[in-house]
Amino acid sequence: MLDKEGFAKAVRVKRAELGMSQGGLMAKSGVSRVTISHIENGDGRFSEESARVAEALGIKFSDYIVL
């Protein structure tokens, strides 16, 4: 299970720190802008896409997995 709220905040903060738009993140991760928006809002269930976004931003995805 994913800590959606914590991960969403980490994605928003890291993307802002990097000065990256959602379009830029889309290009780097291969994840659609709509899905990135859902991830940043803590909506939906996007484990594979979330992992790709985390990798593109240098976020450790496993830190947000709750057992």
Contacts in CASP RR format, 6 or more apart in sequence:
PFRMAT RR
TARGET T0000
AUTHOR 0000-0000-0000
METHOD contacts of the structure
MODEL  1
MLDKEGFAKAVRVKRAELGMSQGGLMAKSGVSRVTISHIENGDGRFSEES
ARVAEALGIKFSDYIVL
1 65 0 8 1.000
1 66 0 8 1.000
1 67 0 8 1.000
2 45 0 8 1.000
2 47 0 8 1.000
2 50 0 8 1.000
2 64 0 8 1.000
2 65 0 8 1.000
2 66 0 8 1.000
3 64 0 8 1.000
3 65 0 8 1.000
3 66 0 8 1.000
4 42 0 8 1.000
4 43 0 8 1.000
4 44 0 8 1.000
5 42 0 8 1.000
6 64 0 8 1.000
7 39 0 8 1.000
7 42 0 8 1.000
7 50 0 8 1.000
7 54 0 8 1.000
7 59 0 8 1.000
7 61 0 8 1.000
7 64 0 8 1.000
8 39 0 8 1.000
8 40 0 8 1.000
8 41 0 8 1.000
8 42 0 8 1.000
10 59 0 8 1.000
10 64 0 8 1.000
11 36 0 8 1.000
11 39 0 8 1.000
11 40 0 8 1.000
11 53 0 8 1.000
11 54 0 8 1.000
11 57 0 8 1.000
11 59 0 8 1.000
12 40 0 8 1.000
14 57 0 8 1.000
14 58 0 8 1.000
14 59 0 8 1.000
15 22 0 8 1.000
15 25 0 8 1.000
15 40 0 8 1.000
15 57 0 8 1.000
18 57 0 8 1.000
20 28 0 8 1.000
20 57 0 8 1.000
22 33 0 8 1.000
22 36 0 8 1.000
22 37 0 8 1.000
22 40 0 8 1.000
23 33 0 8 1.000
23 36 0 8 1.000
25 31 0 8 1.000
25 36 0 8 1.000
25 53 0 8 1.000
25 56 0 8 1.000
25 57 0 8 1.000
26 32 0 8 1.000
26 33 0 8 1.000
26 36 0 8 1.000
28 56 0 8 1.000
29 36 0 8 1.000
29 49 0 8 1.000
29 52 0 8 1.000
29 53 0 8 1.000
29 55 0 8 1.000
29 56 0 8 1.000
29 57 0 8 1.000
30 52 0 8 1.000
30 56 0 8 1.000
31 39 0 8 1.000
31 46 0 8 1.000
31 49 0 8 1.000
31 52 0 8 1.000
31 53 0 8 1.000
31 56 0 8 1.000
35 46 0 8 1.000
35 49 0 8 1.000
36 53 0 8 1.000
38 44 0 8 1.000
38 46 0 8 1.000
39 46 0 8 1.000
39 49 0 8 1.000
39 50 0 8 1.000
39 53 0 8 1.000
50 61 0 8 1.000
51 61 0 8 1.000
53 59 0 8 1.000
54 60 0 8 1.000
54 61 0 8 1.000
54 64 0 8 1.000
55 61 0 8 1.000
END
